Amino acid sequence: MKDLKDKLKQARIENGFTQKQVAQQVGITHNAIANYELGTREPSLDTLAQLCKCYGVSADYLLGLTEY
């Protein structure tokens, strides 16, 4: 089972975004995205919701509760 950090990176890559592009779209820093993907930090609920919108996936998917 993939962790949140792995799902975030996979979703970003599948959408063809750079970390910088996601950061700009979500309104957070590039370092925050990098830290989420490294697993050193976790996004707030508001940020998680914005990431879901950006990637077109559900929070359940990113959290590993569903397969898609």
N, C-alpha and C positions, 0 to 999 in steps of 0.2 A: 504494500500500500504506500502510495506517495504521500509525503508530508505537504503541508501548506506551502512551504518554500519551493518545493519541486513543482507543484501545481501552478504557482504564480509564474515561475519561469517558463514552464511549458506553454501556458496560455499566452504569455507575452510573445514568445517566439512563433507560435502558431498564427498569431494575428499580425506578425511581421513588424512589431514595434521594437524600438530601442528602449532601454531603460529611461533615457532622457525624454523621449516622446511620451511615455506613459506618465512620467512625473509631471510634465507640463499639462497633460490632459486632466490628470486627477487633482493637480494643484498642490503637489508636495515636492520635496527635493529629490534629486537623482540619488543621493545617498540613502534616502529612506527606502526607495525601491531596491537598491542594491542590498541593503540590510535585510529586507523582507526575504529576498531570494537567497541570501546566505543563511537565513534562520537566526540571525542575531537579534532581530526585533520582529514584533508582530504588528500588523496594522490594526488601528482602532476600528470599531464597527463602522463608523462613517467612511473611513478610507476603504475598508473592505467592500462596502456597498458601491463606492465609486469604481473600484477595480473590477467588480462584477459587471458594471455597466460598460466599462471600457473594453473588457474582453468578451462580453456577450455570453457570460456564464452565470450560473447560480452560486450563491454562497455555499450551498450544500455541496456542489461540485468541488469548489476550492478547499473546503474543509474535509473532503474525503468521505462525505456521507452518501453521495451518489456517484455513479460512473460517468455522468455527463450533465 
